[in-house]
């Protein structure tokens, strides 16, 4: 009952005329930027983050909620009409969505993606409202040793599964932790990595870091592989769905939601795994298997619902524990810290009205997204025709303006360019970006919990194992680190049977399922780049490399 009453109070705050206006502005801005080629939700949120600085916190986060869901919706439009996923979790949507568009069913593909996003987002936000207070009650009972162990687990789990190799993931994490050390030590007052520059004494602003790594790094990367020929955009009318489309879509929407929310709430869960599982599930359950690979509406409805449910799921650990599980949540955490608000177990107690207004605004933004963007789909399709030089010049302009507006210091522009060049080099050498951002945000907090733990144990390292939950988490950490080595040793020691030509046995079921998806992707002509493992790293980079 307390949850319901708190949520009603949140709606009372979010539905005031001014806050409702900010929600509308957020939805429109988020969709308009997110629909542009190459701009995933994380980059959209990072780029528009400085826009909210002139507002008081509650209004800013209500607008932010609209930007968040609007950016998610924009990514599906790009995938369907251009076959250009803005992030790795949109790849599966592009497989069937672009085939539907090429078959003259772009309006149906956009409609099932939008309505599926609404259904999944609404259910996911309801689960967030119910689950977050429960997680908070559990988190409040944890001591510093357990909280430190949880943050270490989050860092290692996310890092270990990203990137083309674990080494690249940990290299990116190391860069982030080093950047997080810049500034004055809060305990000893010792300057760290400031290189004698007084303006670095307060550390690097996380907003400047996020905008530089996401927006500037991506703009430089695309500019280096800029395609000068205009992209072919498939025309689209007003999105609508026939009776048969509704019949074939509603079950995938619900199944996709069930896949997406739990994975989104887990460290390293992300949206890639549930969208893949949703696609495979719909392919096995469909009554129209002959349409898969040629434009099956279930292949758009399920994965898109899973993607948006995972987006709602990521907010649960972010609000309740202060642990972002993907790039977009990391940028949102940066927004909280920029206002001096620390997400975590005490957030619901210290900033209850703000948090419940934010959760209520997610419901409102989700509804506004549906009623505003379905009629505006043809307009978003026209935005896709912007020439790439103009598009990325605009991104660099707004990124520079946003970074300067944070502290009104020209020195921040130098930092922006240096870190932007770092973001470009990371993309060049295949380093995932998310571990770096997590390292910058969580690094100082991990250090704080470690110091508190050691102070309580008088410097005895055994204090790290003083709580049962911490011990259990360290066992999981050890498994994450050691398991790949054990698996590799087992495969090496296993005798390898050499099959005769043409006598290869059947693939295991899970490999076969993955092969089905990859075959469908190949047949659909989804020309996407090899993922560097970053949730924010656009996977369409290869198409830019074809024409220098």
C-alpha positions in Angstrom: 0.0 0.0 0.0 2.9 2.3 0.7 4.2 1.8 -2.8 0.8 2.6 -4.3 0.4 5.8 -2.2 3.9 6.9 -3.0 3.3 6.3 -6.7 0.1 8.3 -6.6 2.0 11.2 -5.0 4.5 10.9 -7.8 1.8 11.2 -10.4 0.4 14.2 -8.6 3.9 15.9 -9.0 4.5 14.6 -12.5 1.1 15.7 -13.9 1.4 19.4 -13.0 1.1 21.4 -16.2 4.8 22.5 -16.2 6.2 19.0 -15.5 3.9 17.5 -18.1 5.3 20.0 -20.6 8.8 19.0 -19.7 7.8 15.3 -20.2 6.5 16.1 -23.7 9.6 18.1 -24.6 11.7 15.2 -23.4 9.9 12.6 -25.5 10.1 14.7 -28.6 13.7 15.6 -28.1 14.7 12.1 -27.2 13.0 10.6 -30.3 14.2 13.3 -32.7 17.9 12.8 -31.7 17.6 9.0 -31.1 16.1 8.4 -34.6 19.2 9.8 -36.3 21.7 7.2 -37.7 24.3 6.1 -35.3 22.8 7.7 -32.2 21.8 5.0 -29.7 20.0 5.7 -26.4 23.2 6.2 -24.4 24.6 8.8 -26.8 21.2 10.5 -27.0 20.9 10.8 -23.2 24.6 12.0 -22.9 24.1 14.6 -25.6 20.9 16.0 -24.1 22.1 15.8 -20.5 23.3 19.4 -20.3 19.9 20.6 -21.6 18.3 19.7 -18.2 20.8 21.7 -16.1 18.7 24.9 -16.1 15.8 23.0 -14.4 15.2 22.1 -10.8 15.9 18.4 -10.1 12.4 17.0 -10.2 11.5 18.7 -13.5 14.9 17.8 -14.9 14.5 14.1 -14.2 10.9 14.1 -15.6 12.3 15.5 -18.8 15.1 13.0 -18.6 12.7 10.1 -18.4 11.1 11.3 -21.7 14.5 11.6 -23.3 15.4 8.0 -22.1 12.3 6.3 -23.5 12.3 8.6 -26.6 15.9 7.5 -27.4 14.9 3.9 -27.1 12.0 4.4 -29.6 14.2 6.2 -32.0 16.7 3.3 -32.3 13.9 1.0 -33.5 13.0 3.4 -36.3 16.5 3.6 -37.6 16.8 -0.2 -37.5 13.6 -0.8 -39.4 13.9 1.9 -42.0 17.7 2.0 -42.6 18.8 -1.5 -41.4 21.3 0.5 -39.2 21.0 -0.5 -35.6 22.2 2.3 -33.3 23.3 -0.3 -30.6 23.9 -4.0 -30.3 20.5 -4.7 -28.7 18.7 -3.4 -31.8 20.4 -5.8 -34.2 17.7 -8.5 -33.8 15.0 -5.9 -34.6 16.7 -5.0 -37.8 16.7 -8.6 -39.0 13.0 -8.9 -39.5 12.0 -5.2 -39.3 14.0 -4.1 -42.4 12.7 -7.1 -44.3 9.1 -6.0 -43.5 10.0 -2.5 -44.6 11.4 -3.6 -47.9 8.2 -5.7 -48.4 6.1 -2.6 -48.1 5.1 -3.2 -44.4 7.2 -0.5 -42.8 4.2 1.0 -41.1 3.2 -2.3 -39.5 6.8 -2.9 -38.3 7.0 0.6 -36.8 3.5 0.1 -35.2 4.3 -3.2 -33.5 7.7 -1.8 -32.3 6.0 1.2 -30.8 3.1 -0.6 -29.2 5.4 -3.4 -28.0 7.6 -0.7 -26.5 4.6 0.8 -24.7 3.4 -2.5 -23.3 6.8 -3.7 -22.2 7.8 -0.2 -20.8 4.5 0.0 -18.8 4.8 -3.5 -17.3 8.6 -3.0 -16.7 8.0 0.3 -14.9 5.3 -1.3 -12.7 7.8 -4.0 -11.8 10.4 -1.3 -11.1 8.0 0.4 -8.7 7.3 -2.9 -6.9 10.8 -4.3 -6.9 13.0 -1.3 -6.1 11.7 -0.8 -2.5 12.2 -4.5 -1.8 15.8 -4.2 -3.1 16.3 -1.1 -0.9 15.2 -2.9 2.2 17.7 -5.6 1.5 20.5 -3.2 0.6 20.0 -1.2 3.9 20.9 -4.3 5.9 24.3 -4.6 4.1 27.5 -3.4 5.6 30.5 -1.8 3.9 32.2 -5.2 3.2 29.1 -6.5 1.3 28.5 -3.3 -0.5 32.1 -3.2 -1.7 31.9 -6.8 -2.8 28.7 -6.1 -4.8 30.3 -3.1 -6.6 33.4 -5.2 -7.4 31.1 -7.9 -8.8 29.2 -5.4 -10.9 32.5 -4.0 -12.4 33.9 -7.4 -13.1 30.7 -9.0 -14.4 30.0 -6.2 -16.9 33.7 -6.0 -18.0 34.2 -9.7 -18.4 31.4 -10.2 -20.9 32.0 -7.1 -23.0 34.4 -6.6 -25.9 36.0 -8.9 -28.4 38.3 -10.1 -25.5 38.3 -10.0 -21.8 41.7 -8.3 -21.9 40.2 -5.3 -23.8 37.3 -5.1 -21.3 39.7 -4.9 -18.3 41.9 -2.5 -20.2 38.9 -0.2 -20.6 38.0 -0.6 -17.0 41.5 0.3 -15.9 41.3 3.5 -18.0 38.0 4.4 -16.3 39.4 3.8 -12.8 42.5 5.9 -13.6 40.3 8.8 -14.8 38.2 8.4 -11.6 41.3 9.0 -9.5 42.0 12.4 -11.0 41.6 15.1 -8.3 42.2 15.7 -4.6 42.1 12.7 -2.3 39.2 13.2 0.0 41.0 11.8 3.1 44.6 12.8 2.8 44.2 15.9 0.6 46.9 14.6 -1.7 46.7 15.6 -5.4 46.3 12.6 -7.7 47.0 12.7 -11.5 46.5 16.5 -11.7 49.9 17.2 -13.3 50.1 20.4 -11.5 46.9 21.8 -13.0 44.7 23.4 -10.3 41.6 23.1 -12.4 41.9 19.3 -12.1 41.8 19.4 -8.3 38.1 18.8 -8.2 38.3 15.9 -10.6 36.8 15.5 -14.0 33.1 16.2 -14.4 31.3 13.0 -15.3 29.1 14.8 -17.8 32.1 16.1 -19.7 33.5 12.5 -19.7 30.3 11.0 -20.9 29.7 13.5 -23.7 33.3 13.2 -24.8 33.4 9.4 -24.9 30.0 8.9 -26.4 29.2 11.9 -28.6 32.7 13.2 -29.6 34.3 9.8 -29.9 31.4 8.5 -32.1 31.3 11.6 -34.3 35.1 11.4 -34.9 34.8 7.6 -35.7 32.0 8.1 -38.2 33.7 11.1 -39.8 36.8 9.0 -40.3 34.7 6.5 -42.3 32.1 8.9 -43.7 30.0 7.6 -46.5 29.3 10.4 -48.9 26.4 8.8 -50.7 23.0 9.5 -49.2 21.3 6.7 -47.3 18.2 5.2 -48.9 15.3 5.7 -46.6 12.2 3.5 -47.1 9.0 5.6 -47.2 6.5 5.1 -44.4 2.9 6.2 -44.0 1.0 6.4 -40.8 1.8 3.3 -38.7 -1.2 1.0 -38.3 -1.8 -2.7 -37.7 -4.5 -5.0 -39.0 -6.5 -7.6 -37.0 -4.0 -10.4 -38.0 -1.0 -8.2 -37.0 -2.5 -7.7 -33.5 -3.2 -11.4 -33.2 0.3 -12.3 -34.0 1.9 -9.5 -31.9 0.3 -9.5 -28.4 1.8 -12.8 -27.2 5.4 -11.8 -28.4 5.0 -8.5 -26.5 4.3 -10.3 -23.2 6.9 -13.0 -23.7 9.5 -10.3 -24.7 8.7 -8.4 -21.5 9.2 -11.5 -19.4 12.6 -12.0 -21.0 13.7 -8.4 -20.8 13.1 -7.1 -17.3 15.1 -9.8 -15.3 18.1 -9.5 -17.6 18.0 -5.8 -17.5 18.1 -5.8 -13.7 21.1 -8.1 -13.5 24.7 -6.9 -13.7 26.0 -7.7 -17.2 22.5 -8.8 -18.2 21.9 -6.1 -20.8 19.4 -6.2 -23.6 21.3 -8.3 -26.1 20.7 -11.7 -24.5 16.9 -11.2 -23.9 16.3 -9.9 -27.4 18.2 -12.9 -28.9 16.2 -15.3 -26.6 13.0 -13.6 -27.6 13.8 -13.9 -31.3 14.6 -17.6 -31.0 11.5 -18.3 -28.9 9.2 -16.6 -31.4 10.8 -18.5 -34.2 10.1 -21.8 -32.5 6.6 -20.9 -31.4 5.4 -19.2 -34.6 2.7 -20.7 -36.8 4.4 -19.0 -39.8 8.0 -20.3 -39.7 8.3 -19.7 -43.5 8.2 -15.9 -42.9 11.2 -15.7 -40.6 14.1 -14.3 -42.4 11.6 -12.6 -44.9 9.8 -10.2 -42.5 7.9 -11.9 -39.7 6.1 -9.5 -37.5 6.8 -11.6 -34.4 10.5 -11.1 -35.0 10.0 -7.4 -34.4 7.3 -7.5 -31.7 9.2 -9.8 -29.3 12.7 -8.4 -29.4 11.5 -4.8 -29.3 9.4 -5.6 -26.2 12.4 -7.4 -24.6 14.6 -4.4 -25.3 12.3 -1.9 -23.6 11.6 -4.1 -20.7 15.3 -4.5 -20.1 15.6 -0.7 -20.2 13.1 -0.5 -17.3 14.9 -3.3 -15.5 18.2 -1.4 -15.6 16.7 1.3 -13.4 16.1 -1.1 -10.5 19.7 -1.6 -9.5 20.6 1.9 -10.5 18.1 3.6 -8.2 18.2 1.0 -5.4 21.9 0.2 -5.3 23.5 3.0 -7.3 24.8 0.3 -9.7 24.4 1.0 -13.5 24.2 -2.2 -15.6 24.5 -0.6 -19.0 25.7 2.6 -20.7 22.4 4.5 -20.6 22.0 3.8 -16.9 25.6 4.9 -16.3 24.8 8.3 -18.0 21.6 8.6 -15.9 23.7 7.9 -12.7 26.0 10.8 -13.9 22.9 13.0 -14.1 22.0 12.2 -10.4 25.6 12.9 -9.2 25.7 16.2 -11.1 22.8 17.3 -8.9 24.6 16.1 -5.8 22.2 13.1 -5.4 23.7 9.7 -4.7 21.5 6.8 -5.9 21.6 3.9 -3.5 19.8 2.4 -0.5 19.2 5.8 1.1 17.8 7.4 -2.1 14.2 6.5 -1.4 14.4 7.9 2.1 16.3 11.1 1.3 14.8 11.9 -2.1 11.5 10.0 -2.0 9.3 12.6 -3.7 11.8 13.0 -6.6 12.2 9.2 -7.1 8.5 8.5 -7.2 7.9 11.5 -9.5 10.6 10.0 -11.8 8.9 6.6 -11.7 5.5 8.1 -12.4 7.0 10.1 -15.2 8.2 6.9 -16.8 4.6 5.8 -17.1 3.6 9.2 -18.5 6.5 9.4 -20.9 5.8 5.9 -22.2 2.2 6.9 -22.9 3.2 10.2 -24.5 5.7 8.3 -26.6 2.9 6.2 -28.1 0.3 8.9 -28.8 2.9 11.5 -30.2 5.2 9.3 -32.2 2.8 7.1 -34.1 1.4 10.1 -36.0 5.0 11.6 -36.3 6.6 8.5 -37.8 6.7 10.0 -41.3 8.5 13.2 -39.9 11.1 11.0 -38.2 11.7 9.2 -41.5 12.5 12.6 -43.1 15.1 13.3 -40.4 16.9 10.2 -41.5 17.7 12.0 -44.8 20.0 14.6 -43.1 23.4 14.6 -44.8 26.0 12.9 -42.5 28.4 15.9 -42.5 25.7 18.2 -41.2 24.5 15.6 -38.7 27.9 15.0 -37.0 28.9 18.7 -37.2 25.7 19.4 -35.3 26.6 16.7 -32.7 30.0 18.2 -32.2 28.6 21.7 -31.8 26.0 20.6 -29.2 28.5 18.4 -27.4 30.9 21.3 -27.1 28.2 23.7 -26.0 26.9 21.2 -23.4 30.4 20.5 -22.0 31.1 24.2 -21.7 27.8 24.9 -20.0 28.6 22.5 -17.1 31.2 24.7 -15.4 31.6 27.6 -17.9 35.3 26.8 -18.1 37.3 26.8 -21.4 39.5 24.1 -19.8 36.6 21.7 -20.0 36.7 22.0 -23.8 40.3 20.8 -23.7 39.3 17.8 -21.6 36.4 17.2 -24.0 38.7 17.0 -27.0 41.3 14.8 -25.3 38.7 12.3 -24.0 36.9 12.5 -27.4 40.2 11.4 -29.0 40.4 8.6 -26.4 36.9 7.5 -27.3 37.9 7.4 -31.0 41.0 5.3 -30.3 38.9 2.9 -28.1 36.6 2.3 -31.1 39.6 2.0 -33.4 41.1 -0.8 -31.2 37.9 -2.5 -30.2 37.8 -1.5 -26.5 34.3 -1.4 -25.1 33.2 2.0 -23.8 30.9 0.9 -20.9 33.6 -0.4 -18.5 35.4 3.0 -18.8 32.3 4.9 -17.8 31.5 2.5 -15.0 35.1 2.9 -13.8 34.9 6.7 -13.7 31.5 6.6 -11.8 32.0 3.7 -9.5 35.7 3.9 -8.9 35.6 6.6 -6.2 32.7 4.9 -4.6 34.5 1.5 -4.6 37.5 3.3 -3.0 35.3 4.9 -0.3 33.7 1.5 0.6 37.1 -0.2 0.7 38.5 2.5 3.0 35.5 2.3 5.3 35.8 -1.5 5.5 39.5 -1.4 6.3 38.9 1.4 8.9 36.3 -0.8 10.7 38.7 -3.7 10.7 41.7 -1.6 11.8 43.5 -2.3 8.5 43.0 -6.1 8.6 42.2 -7.4 5.1 40.2 -10.2 6.7 37.6 -7.5 7.3 36.6 -7.8 3.6 35.3 -11.3 4.5 33.5 -10.3 7.7 30.0 -10.7 6.3 28.5 -13.9 4.8 27.1 -12.1 1.8 30.5 -10.7 0.9 32.0 -14.2 1.1 29.3 -15.5 -1.3 29.9 -12.7 -3.7 33.7 -13.2 -3.8 33.0 -16.9 -4.6 31.0 -15.7 -7.6 33.7 -13.3 -8.6 36.3 -16.1 -8.5 34.1 -18.2 -10.7 33.7 -15.4 -13.2 37.5 -15.0 -13.4 38.5 -18.6 -13.3 35.7 -20.3 -15.3 37.0 -19.3 -18.8 40.5 -20.6 -17.9 39.1 -23.9 -16.7 36.8 -24.2 -19.7 39.8 -23.6 -22.0 41.9 -26.2 -20.2 39.1 -28.7 -20.4 38.7 -28.2 -24.1 42.4 -28.5 -24.7 42.7 -31.7 -22.8 39.7 -33.2 -24.5 40.5 -35.6 -27.4 39.4 -34.0 -30.7 37.7 -36.4 -33.1 38.3 -35.5 -36.7 35.0 -36.1 -38.6 35.1 -37.4 -42.1 34.2 -35.1 -44.9 30.5 -34.6 -45.0 30.0 -36.6 -41.9 29.7 -33.8 -39.4 27.2 -34.4 -36.7 24.2 -32.1 -35.8 24.9 -28.9 -34.0 23.9 -28.6 -30.4 20.5 -27.1 -29.9 21.8 -23.7 -28.6 24.4 -23.4 -31.3 21.8 -24.4 -33.9 19.5 -21.6 -32.6 22.3 -19.1 -32.8 23.1 -20.2 -36.3 19.4 -19.8 -37.3 19.6 -16.2 -36.2 22.9 -15.4 -37.9 21.6 -17.0 -41.1 18.5 -14.9 -41.0 20.6 -11.8 -40.4 22.8 -12.7 -43.3 19.8 -13.3 -45.6 18.2 -10.0 -44.5 21.3 -8.1 -45.6 21.8 -6.6 -42.1 25.2 -5.1 -42.7 26.3 -4.5 -39.2 29.8 -4.3 -37.7 31.4 -6.8 -35.3 30.3 -5.6 -31.9 33.0 -4.4 -29.8 30.9 -5.4 -26.9 29.9 -2.0 -25.8 26.2 -1.4 -25.2 26.6 2.0 -26.6 29.0 1.2 -29.4 27.1 1.4 -32.7 27.3 -1.8 -34.5 26.9 -0.3 -38.0 30.4 0.9 -38.2 31.4 -1.5 -41.0 28.9 0.1 -43.4 30.8 3.4 -43.0 34.1 1.8 -43.9 33.0 0.7 -47.4 33.5 4.2 -48.8 36.3 6.4 -47.4 
